[in-house]
Amino acid sequence: MTNIIQDQRGDMTAIYPMLFQPVYKNYIWGGNALAKYGRSFPDGRPVAESWEISSHEDGMTPILNGVFAGKNLQEVLQILGEELIGWNNHWALERKKFPWMVKLIDADQNLSVQVHPDDAYALQNEANELGKYEMWIILDAKPEAGVVYGLNEKLSQEELKQAVLDGCLEAYLHRLSIQPGDHICVPAGTLHAIMEGTVIVEIQQNSNTTYRVFDWNRLGADGKPRDLHVDKALEVINLDQINLSLPHPERLIETENMVCERLCQNAYFTTDRYHLNGPVQFSGECDGSTLEIWGVIQGEAEIAGQHLSGIQFVLLPAKLGTYDVVAKENVILLRTHKPTEYG
């Protein structure tokens, strides 16, 4: 499917579903689990993160198909603007930024205990960087895998800082067991860590700002402890997040062959999950209000004419118009968008 948009100069520009070449990141905690999904460095180095769709300066994913093949998202955003991301993402347009990132993450070791700022703090303290709301869908998890998700008791800023200085922060971290299919919504300000033995899909704001609070007394690749950012972290941590539980999906649609459930919704994006248990075909529409990112997590499906198999993602520009989703059975899809009620 391709629509043609005529800009003010009279030039004709294609609007079509876009596929991307991932960008790989080799961090100290990464492993080889993503090779199962076709993500690997040619030299066999561990892939900690696969940035599937990104326009962040730390990793731009090239477009693979159509007239924009070879360009990155930031370049296409400059060309298409609102036609790409939609008028409901005006907050991103105002900052000349693509709104979201999609990643695969392989935590072969524990990630640091960390926190992300909100937009206001990031824009004031990190140049033109955004804050970071994110969410995770668990793809794979070893039997003992888990996550750190807030604290297990109420602490003041001073008490939390002292726990870090005394090396006893672990005693106050709230841990949750996880299994494949679980999801976690992580607003800005949430103290968190993905623990070893976990593979996830992460959907987030377009940001790479992380404040480390504790790094398990680990040394970096240079043999030195990695930098911590305790003072900034203390300014943004939500200390009221105590003994949190895993969220439960909100069921939106249930038919014989399809279940649609809402996983996370915040001011920046909404992510829904579709379980398709038989031959299914349905239509959607990108009416100009928001782009959509669809992912096939399990099985195979055709989305807006693009054949995807797990795990692949496709970007549907806001001005694409109507599109079809066609799948057979045992398929799991993710859809990320920005509903108008959150405009």
Beta strands, then each sheet from edge to edge (+ up, - down):
strand 1: 3-6
strand 2: 12-15
strand 3: 23-25
strand 4: 49-53
strand 5: 55-56
strand 6: 59-60
strand 7: 100-107
strand 8: 113-115
strand 9: 134-141
strand 10: 146-151
strand 11: 173-177
strand 12: 183-186
strand 13: 192-194
strand 14: 198-205
strand 15: 211-214
strand 16: 250-254
strand 17: 258-265
strand 18: 270-276
strand 19: 280-286
strand 20: 292-298
strand 21: 300-303
strand 22: 306-309
strand 23: 312-316
strand 24: 321-327
strand 25: 331-337
sheet 1: 1+ 2-
sheet 2: 3+ 4- 7+ 14- 9+ 12-
sheet 3: 5+ 6-
sheet 4: 8+ 15-
sheet 5: 11+ 10- 13+
sheet 6: 16+ 17- 18+ 25- 20+ 23-
sheet 7: 19+ 24- 21+ 22-
end
